[in-house]
Amino acid sequence: MGKIYIIDVTNRDGVQTAKLGLSKLEKTMINLYLNEMGIFQSEFGFPTTRHETHYLRANLKLAEMGVLKPIVLSGWIRAMAEDVELTCKLVPEIKNLALSTSTSEQMIEGKYLGKKNRNDVLKMMTDAVDAAKAHGITGIGVNAEDGSRTDHNFLIEYGLAAKEHGATRIRYCDTLGYDNPFSIYDTCKSMAQKIKLPIELHCHGDLGMAVATSIAGAKGVIDGGQDAYINTTVNGIGERAGNADLVAVLLALTKSKGFADKYQLATPIDLKKSYKIANYGSHAFNVPIPINQPGVGANAFAHASGIHADGVLKDPANYELYGFEELGRGEPKEVETGREICTGQYGGISGFRYIINEIAGDAAVTFGSPDEANRVLELVRYANVASQKPLLEDELLFICKYPQIAKELLTMTPLA
């Protein structure tokens, strides 16, 4: 049987959400948390977007250092040879790319306005794959944007052309959330059988089915004889109504009726990191977690009805499908109600030292000299300017531990 891999796209699709965004340090923290959780891959950004260059190269350095291991870091670009060339010029260390182009008649006619046809789309994509291979890109995913509204025969032709030129998998994009669990199962099973490449599922929530279609699509791929890759985002943050939520997908894969008996994850996942990453995502995007969010919402384990309360007190399994401890919940929260020392863009060295010693505890952070402490404080100030939010403990400790990486993340070089 094939396996299911998770590719989180928070740092690509999530940050494209209207009115939302992440600083480069926040994107890096998301990658670190995904890695801790055991997620196979992070689509970590846009290598042809110049303000991403320092961030992307800094994260690839963290991978070289073993800090971001074993997670795979992949970039997203248009399926155009010139985009591949620019990527390899700006981020020469990158080895994994998703090449994306539209495949539906709606998109070909509605976006290209008669300037391109299906043959042009195929040539543009295959030229991009050829260019990626020529530059030593080893992981080449080819995206069929608006795949759920694409003629099925053309979808197969597109996938076979990508395979012939050396693509390693095909991404089937339910770009508008148009699919349902039954239609996507049939489509993805057929793709897996006919193209004979792993299929990646990218589902949106316009009809409220992103998690369901992701799971059904993965089942179809595996039943068709190939590995399945599911795209997720932290808290389901994504364009319009969002993407398949990371934690909900993991819960569905591992806890839904009989599913995990046959359809298994390819990499070990630490579900205990769920609450941590969900709360960090909420802080970084400044979007509250819905009260009824599966697993991590405030009411996910709350019981008010007399019958439910009585039942769960006798045996939690009466009204809870899984335990809150499995998701890393249950730790007490400490809230300062008296004097509180903060640091930020206008903070000083005394307050900074105090905070670092408080959060480091027994693993005290030491600086070689007052000058080194001041340099790290300067990075903290810039990080606060970038995010316009108080820095969390993990962010402060990251800056202290990897000041050169932090400096690269915070460096912006506008075009002349």
C-alpha positions as CSV (number, residue, x, y, z in Angstrom):
1,M,0.0,0.0,0.0
2,G,1.1,3.6,-0.6
3,K,1.7,6.0,2.2
4,I,0.4,9.4,3.1
5,Y,2.8,12.4,3.4
6,I,1.9,15.8,4.8
7,I,3.1,18.9,3.0
8,D,2.2,22.1,4.9
9,V,1.8,25.2,2.8
10,T,1.2,27.8,5.5
11,N,4.3,29.7,4.4
12,R,3.0,29.9,0.8
13,D,-0.8,29.7,0.6
14,G,-1.4,30.8,4.2
15,V,0.6,34.0,3.8
16,Q,-1.3,34.8,0.5
17,T,-4.5,35.2,2.6
18,A,-6.0,38.6,2.1
19,K,-5.4,41.0,5.1
20,L,-3.0,38.6,6.8
21,G,0.7,37.8,6.7
22,L,3.8,36.7,8.7
23,S,7.2,38.2,9.3
24,K,10.2,36.2,8.1
25,L,11.0,35.2,11.7
26,E,7.4,34.0,12.2
27,K,7.7,31.9,9.0
28,T,10.9,30.4,10.3
29,M,9.3,29.5,13.6
30,I,6.4,27.8,11.7
31,N,9.0,25.7,9.9
32,L,10.7,24.8,13.2
33,Y,7.4,23.7,14.7
34,L,6.4,21.7,11.7
35,N,9.8,20.0,11.8
36,E,9.3,19.2,15.5
37,M,5.9,17.7,14.7
38,G,7.3,15.4,12.1
39,I,5.7,17.0,9.0
40,F,7.3,15.7,5.8
41,Q,7.6,19.0,3.9
42,S,7.1,22.7,4.2
43,E,6.4,24.8,1.1
44,F,8.3,27.6,2.7
45,G,8.0,30.4,0.2
46,F,8.5,32.1,-3.1
47,P,12.0,32.0,-4.5
48,T,11.4,34.5,-7.3
49,T,10.1,37.1,-4.8
50,R,13.1,39.1,-3.9
51,H,12.0,40.0,-0.3
52,E,11.9,36.3,0.4
53,T,15.5,35.6,-0.7
54,H,17.3,36.2,2.7
55,Y,14.6,34.2,4.5
56,L,14.7,31.3,2.1
57,R,18.5,31.1,2.1
58,A,18.6,31.4,5.9
59,N,16.2,28.5,6.3
60,L,18.2,26.4,3.9
61,K,21.3,27.2,6.1
62,L,19.3,25.9,9.1
63,A,18.7,22.7,7.2
64,E,22.4,22.4,6.4
65,M,23.1,22.9,10.2
66,G,20.7,20.1,11.0
67,V,18.3,22.5,12.8
68,L,15.6,22.0,10.1
69,K,15.9,18.3,9.6
70,P,14.5,16.0,8.4
71,I,11.8,18.3,7.0
72,V,12.0,19.1,3.3
73,L,11.9,22.7,2.2
74,S,10.3,23.4,-1.1
75,G,9.6,26.6,-3.1
76,W,6.6,27.6,-5.2
77,I,7.0,29.2,-8.6
78,R,5.1,29.6,-11.9
79,A,5.8,26.8,-14.4
80,M,7.9,28.9,-16.6
81,A,11.5,28.3,-17.5
82,E,12.4,32.0,-16.8
83,D,11.1,31.6,-13.2
84,V,13.3,28.5,-12.8
85,E,16.3,30.5,-14.0
86,L,15.5,33.4,-11.6
87,T,15.0,31.0,-8.7
88,C,18.4,29.3,-9.2
89,K,20.0,32.7,-9.4
90,L,18.5,34.1,-6.2
91,V,18.4,30.9,-4.2
92,P,21.0,28.6,-5.7
93,E,20.9,26.1,-2.8
94,I,17.2,25.2,-3.3
95,K,16.6,21.6,-4.4
96,N,12.8,21.2,-4.3
97,L,10.3,23.2,-6.4
98,A,6.6,23.2,-7.1
99,L,5.9,24.4,-10.7
100,S,2.4,25.7,-11.1
101,T,0.2,26.6,-14.1
102,S,-3.5,26.7,-14.7
103,T,-5.1,23.7,-16.6
104,S,-8.9,24.3,-16.7
105,E,-10.6,25.8,-19.8
106,Q,-12.0,28.5,-17.4
107,M,-8.5,29.5,-16.4
108,I,-6.9,29.1,-19.9
109,E,-9.6,31.3,-21.4
110,G,-10.3,33.5,-18.4
111,K,-6.7,34.3,-17.5
112,Y,-4.7,34.0,-20.7
113,L,-7.5,35.6,-22.7
114,G,-6.9,33.7,-25.9
115,K,-3.1,34.1,-25.9
116,K,-2.5,30.5,-24.9
117,N,-4.1,27.1,-25.5
118,R,-3.7,23.7,-24.0
119,N,-0.6,23.0,-26.2
120,D,1.0,26.2,-25.0
121,V,0.3,25.2,-21.3
122,L,1.9,21.8,-21.9
123,K,5.0,23.3,-23.5
124,M,5.4,26.0,-20.8
125,M,5.2,23.4,-18.1
126,T,7.6,20.9,-19.8
127,D,10.1,23.6,-20.5
128,A,10.0,24.6,-16.8
129,V,10.5,20.9,-15.8
130,D,13.5,20.6,-18.2
131,A,15.0,23.8,-16.8
132,A,14.6,22.6,-13.3
133,K,16.3,19.3,-14.1
134,A,19.1,21.1,-15.9
135,H,19.8,23.1,-12.7
136,G,19.9,20.0,-10.5
137,I,16.5,20.4,-8.8
138,T,15.8,16.9,-7.5
139,G,12.3,17.3,-6.2
140,I,10.0,18.6,-9.0
141,G,6.3,18.8,-8.3
142,V,4.0,19.9,-11.1
143,N,0.8,21.7,-10.1
144,A,-2.4,21.5,-12.1
145,E,-4.1,24.7,-10.8
146,D,-7.9,24.4,-11.0
147,G,-7.6,20.7,-11.5
148,S,-11.1,20.0,-10.3
149,R,-12.5,22.0,-13.2
150,T,-10.1,20.6,-15.7
151,D,-11.1,18.1,-18.4
152,H,-10.1,14.7,-17.1
153,N,-8.4,13.6,-20.3
154,F,-6.3,16.7,-20.4
155,L,-5.4,16.3,-16.8
156,I,-4.0,12.8,-17.6
157,E,-2.2,14.2,-20.7
158,Y,-0.7,17.0,-18.5
159,G,0.5,14.5,-15.9
160,L,2.0,12.1,-18.4
161,A,3.9,15.0,-20.1
162,A,5.2,16.1,-16.7
163,K,6.3,12.5,-15.9
164,E,8.0,12.1,-19.3
165,H,10.1,15.2,-18.6
166,G,11.1,14.1,-15.1
167,A,8.6,15.5,-12.6
168,T,8.5,13.5,-9.4
169,R,4.8,14.1,-8.5
170,I,1.6,15.8,-9.7
171,R,-0.3,18.2,-7.6
172,Y,-4.1,18.1,-8.1
173,C,-5.4,21.4,-7.0
174,D,-9.1,21.8,-6.0
175,T,-8.4,25.5,-6.2
176,L,-12.0,26.7,-5.6
177,G,-13.1,23.9,-3.3
178,Y,-15.3,22.6,-6.0
179,D,-14.8,18.9,-5.4
180,N,-16.7,16.7,-3.0
181,P,-15.3,13.5,-1.4
182,F,-16.8,11.3,-4.0
183,S,-15.7,13.2,-7.1
184,I,-12.2,13.7,-5.9
185,Y,-11.8,10.0,-5.0
186,D,-12.7,8.9,-8.5
187,T,-10.5,11.6,-10.2
188,C,-7.4,10.9,-8.1
189,K,-7.7,7.1,-8.3
190,S,-7.8,7.4,-12.1
191,M,-4.9,9.8,-12.1
192,A,-2.8,7.5,-10.0
193,Q,-3.6,4.5,-12.2
194,K,-3.0,6.2,-15.5
195,I,-0.1,8.6,-14.7
196,K,1.6,6.3,-12.3
197,L,3.2,9.0,-10.2
198,P,2.5,10.1,-6.6
199,I,-0.4,12.5,-6.5
200,E,-0.6,15.6,-4.2
201,L,-3.9,16.9,-3.0
202,H,-4.4,20.7,-2.6
203,C,-7.9,21.4,-1.3
204,H,-9.7,24.6,-0.4
205,G,-12.7,25.2,1.9
206,D,-15.1,27.2,-0.3
207,L,-17.8,24.6,0.3
208,G,-16.5,23.6,3.8
209,M,-15.1,20.2,2.7
210,A,-11.3,20.8,2.5
211,V,-10.4,18.2,5.1
212,A,-13.0,15.7,3.8
213,T,-11.8,16.0,0.2
214,S,-8.2,15.8,1.2
215,I,-8.8,12.5,3.0
216,A,-11.0,11.1,0.2
217,G,-8.5,12.2,-2.5
218,A,-5.6,10.5,-0.6
219,K,-7.7,7.3,-0.3
220,G,-8.3,7.4,-4.1
221,V,-4.6,7.9,-4.8
222,I,-3.5,4.9,-2.6
223,D,-6.3,2.7,-4.0
224,G,-4.9,3.7,-7.4
225,G,-1.5,2.3,-6.4
226,Q,0.5,5.5,-5.6
227,D,1.7,7.5,-2.6
228,A,-0.5,10.4,-1.6
229,Y,0.6,13.9,-0.4
230,I,-1.9,16.1,1.4
231,N,-1.4,19.9,1.6
232,T,-2.4,21.6,4.9
233,T,-2.1,24.9,6.6
234,V,-1.9,25.8,10.3
235,N,-5.5,26.5,11.6
236,G,-6.7,26.2,8.0
237,I,-5.5,29.7,7.2
238,G,-5.5,30.2,3.4
239,E,-7.0,32.1,0.5
240,R,-10.7,32.9,0.8
241,A,-12.3,30.2,3.0
242,G,-8.9,28.6,3.7
243,N,-7.2,25.3,3.2
244,A,-7.3,21.9,4.9
245,D,-6.5,22.4,8.5
246,L,-3.3,20.7,9.6
247,V,-4.5,19.3,13.0
248,A,-7.9,18.3,11.6
249,V,-6.3,16.4,8.7
250,L,-4.0,14.6,11.1
251,L,-6.9,13.7,13.5
252,A,-9.0,12.5,10.5
253,L,-6.1,10.3,9.2
254,T,-5.4,8.7,12.6
255,K,-8.7,8.7,14.5
256,S,-11.5,8.4,11.9
257,K,-13.4,5.0,11.8
258,G,-11.0,2.4,10.5
259,F,-9.0,4.7,8.2
260,A,-5.6,4.3,9.8
261,D,-5.9,0.5,9.7
262,K,-5.3,0.6,5.9
263,Y,-4.1,4.1,5.0
264,Q,-1.0,5.1,7.0
265,L,1.2,8.1,7.4
266,A,4.6,7.8,6.0
267,T,6.4,9.7,8.8
268,P,5.9,9.5,12.5
269,I,3.8,12.5,13.7
270,D,4.0,14.0,17.2
271,L,0.4,15.0,17.8
272,K,1.4,16.5,21.1
273,K,2.8,19.5,19.2
274,S,-0.7,20.3,17.8
275,Y,-1.8,22.8,20.5
276,K,1.6,24.6,20.4
277,I,1.6,25.1,16.7
278,A,-2.0,26.1,16.5
279,N,-1.6,28.7,19.2
280,Y,1.6,30.0,17.6
281,G,-0.3,30.3,14.3
282,S,-3.1,32.2,16.0
283,H,-0.6,34.6,17.6
284,A,1.5,35.1,14.4
285,F,-1.5,35.7,12.1
286,N,-3.4,37.5,14.8
287,V,-6.5,35.3,14.1
288,P,-8.2,33.6,17.1
289,I,-8.7,29.9,17.0
290,P,-12.4,29.2,16.5
291,I,-14.0,28.0,19.7
292,N,-15.2,24.8,18.0
293,Q,-11.9,24.0,16.1
294,P,-11.2,20.3,16.1
295,G,-8.8,19.3,18.8
296,V,-7.4,22.8,19.6
297,G,-10.5,25.0,20.0
298,A,-11.5,26.2,23.5
299,N,-14.6,24.0,23.4
300,A,-13.1,20.9,21.9
301,F,-13.0,19.2,25.4
302,A,-15.7,21.3,27.1
303,H,-18.8,19.7,28.5
304,A,-21.9,21.6,29.8
305,S,-24.9,19.3,29.3
306,G,-25.7,17.3,32.4
307,I,-25.8,14.0,30.5
308,H,-22.5,14.7,28.8
309,A,-20.7,16.0,32.0
310,D,-21.9,12.9,33.9
311,G,-20.8,10.6,31.1
312,V,-17.3,12.1,30.6
313,L,-16.6,12.1,34.4
314,K,-17.4,8.4,34.5
315,D,-15.3,7.7,31.5
316,P,-13.9,10.3,29.1
317,A,-14.3,7.9,26.2
318,N,-18.0,8.3,26.5
319,Y,-17.9,11.7,25.0
320,E,-14.4,12.3,23.8
321,L,-13.0,10.5,20.7
322,Y,-9.4,11.2,21.8
323,G,-7.7,12.6,24.8
324,F,-6.7,16.3,25.2
325,E,-3.3,15.1,26.4
326,E,-2.6,13.6,22.9
327,L,-2.7,17.1,21.4
328,G,-0.4,18.6,24.0
329,R,-3.1,20.2,26.0
330,G,-3.6,20.3,29.8
331,E,-0.6,22.4,30.9
332,P,-1.6,25.3,33.2
333,K,-1.3,28.8,31.7
334,E,0.6,31.4,33.7
335,V,-0.7,35.0,33.5
336,E,1.2,38.0,34.9
337,T,-1.1,40.1,37.1
338,G,1.5,42.3,38.7
339,R,4.8,43.8,37.5
340,E,5.6,42.7,34.0
341,I,8.9,43.5,32.1
342,C,8.7,43.5,28.3
343,T,11.2,44.0,25.6
344,G,10.7,45.2,22.0
345,Q,11.7,47.8,19.5
346,Y,12.3,50.4,22.3
347,G,13.6,48.0,25.0
348,G,16.9,48.4,26.9
349,I,19.6,46.0,27.8
350,S,18.6,45.6,31.5
351,G,15.0,44.5,30.7
352,F,16.3,42.3,27.9
353,R,18.8,40.5,30.2
354,Y,16.1,40.0,32.8
355,I,13.6,38.5,30.3
356,I,16.1,36.2,28.8
357,N,17.2,34.8,32.2
358,E,13.5,34.4,33.2
359,I,12.6,32.4,30.2
360,A,15.8,30.4,29.9
361,G,15.5,29.0,33.4
362,D,18.2,26.5,34.3
363,A,19.5,26.6,30.7
364,A,20.7,30.2,31.2
365,V,21.6,32.2,28.1
366,T,25.0,33.8,28.5
367,F,26.7,36.5,26.3
368,G,30.4,36.6,25.7
369,S,30.5,40.4,26.2
370,P,28.2,43.4,26.8
371,D,28.7,44.2,23.1
372,E,27.4,40.7,22.1
373,A,24.3,41.2,24.3
374,N,23.7,44.6,22.7
375,R,23.9,43.1,19.2
376,V,21.4,40.5,20.1
377,L,19.1,43.1,21.6
378,E,19.3,45.1,18.4
379,L,18.1,42.0,16.5
380,V,15.2,41.6,19.0
381,R,14.3,45.3,18.3
382,Y,14.2,44.7,14.6
383,A,12.2,41.5,15.0
384,N,9.6,43.4,16.9
385,V,9.5,46.1,14.3
386,A,8.9,43.5,11.6
387,S,6.1,41.7,13.4
388,Q,4.6,44.6,15.4
389,K,3.8,42.0,18.1
390,P,5.5,41.1,21.4
391,L,8.1,38.4,20.7
392,L,7.4,35.0,22.3
393,E,9.8,33.0,24.4
394,D,10.8,30.6,21.5
395,E,11.4,33.6,19.2
396,L,13.7,35.3,21.7
397,L,15.6,32.1,22.4
398,F,15.9,31.5,18.6
399,I,17.5,34.9,18.1
400,C,19.9,34.4,21.0
401,K,20.9,31.0,19.7
402,Y,21.2,31.8,16.0
403,P,21.9,35.6,15.8
404,Q,23.5,35.4,12.3
405,I,20.5,33.5,10.9
406,A,18.2,36.0,12.6
407,K,20.1,38.9,11.1
408,E,19.6,37.4,7.6
409,L,15.9,36.8,8.3
410,L,15.5,40.5,9.3
411,T,17.5,41.9,6.3
412,M,15.5,43.6,3.6
413,T,17.2,44.9,0.5
414,P,14.8,46.9,-1.7
415,L,15.5,47.1,-5.4
416,A,17.3,50.3,-6.5
